[in-house]
Each structure stands twice: as structure tokens, then as C-alpha cells.
Amino acid sequence: MLTEFDTSLPSIKQIQNLIKEKTSVELKLITGDVITGTVLWQDLQCFCVMAEDNQKITIFKRAIAYLKVKSEE
């Protein structure tokens, strides 16, 4: 059973802001893989990221170890 998407949660708000601002992020997966790109959307279970190589990647939230804003270099 899916619960309702709670947009009042700080984590949901943070991701929504990253989507709105098209901020580049780094996602480290529990497998050790790192994906860099911008988050296109999120739902209860997944994120869709436009990777730096212009591939759209759907990632299950449970596979993410951490997400951080990529620093500008």
C-alpha cells in the first residue's frame, strides 16, 4: 500500500527545490556507484536523474546511500 506523498517533509522539500533550481547533485548508491546529474522528478519510491551523459536514470530511493549538492569547480 502506498502512502500519500507528504510535501511538508524536509527531505521532500529539499529535493523539490533541487528539481526546481536544476541543481547538480551527486548520488552515491549503496553499491558504491556514483551518479552525477540533475533530479528531474521524484515519487514515493524513485528519483529520475538526468546524468551528465544525458541519460535518464530512474533510481529507487532505497538504493541511495546519500545525495549531496555538487560543488561548483
N, C-alpha and C positions, 0 to 999 in steps of 0.2 A: 504494500500500500504506500503510495506517495503522499507525503505531507505537502502542504502549501508552501510555495516559495516565499520566505519571510524576508522582505527587503528592508526590514528595520535592523537586521543583524549587521554588526560592524564589518564582518568579513564579506558579506554580500554587497554592502555599500562600497567597500574598498574596490572590489572587482568591477562593479558597475562604473565607478569613477575611472578606473583604468581603461575600460572599454570606451567610455565617452571621450576621454582625452587621448586615446590611441597611444598610450604609454607603452614603451618597450619593456618587456618583462623576461625574466629567466625562471623557467620551471625546472626544478630538479625532481626527477621521478624516483620512486623507491627502488627502481632497477639500477639507478646511478646515471641514467641518461639525462642529458640537459637539453632543453628546448628553449630557444630564444625567439621571441616574436611579440605580436600584439594579440591580446584576447579579443575575439570577435563577439562571442556570446557565452553565456553560462546558463545552465539549468540546474535542477536539483542534483544531478549526478555527474555532469560533464562540463568541461570548458572546450571551446573551439578556439584554436590559436592559429594565426597566420604566421607561419615560421619565416625566418629570414630568407629562405629559398622560395618563398611564395607558395608553399604547400599549406593547405588547410589540414590541421591535425586535431582530431577530437580526442580528448584525454579524460579518462574517468578521474574524478576528484580523489577517489581512494588510492590512486596510483601516484599522487603528488606528495613528495616529501616536504618541499617548500616552494614558495613563489616569492620572488623579490623583484623590485623595480631595477631595471638595468641602468647602471650609471652611464652618463654621457662621457665619452672619451674624446 
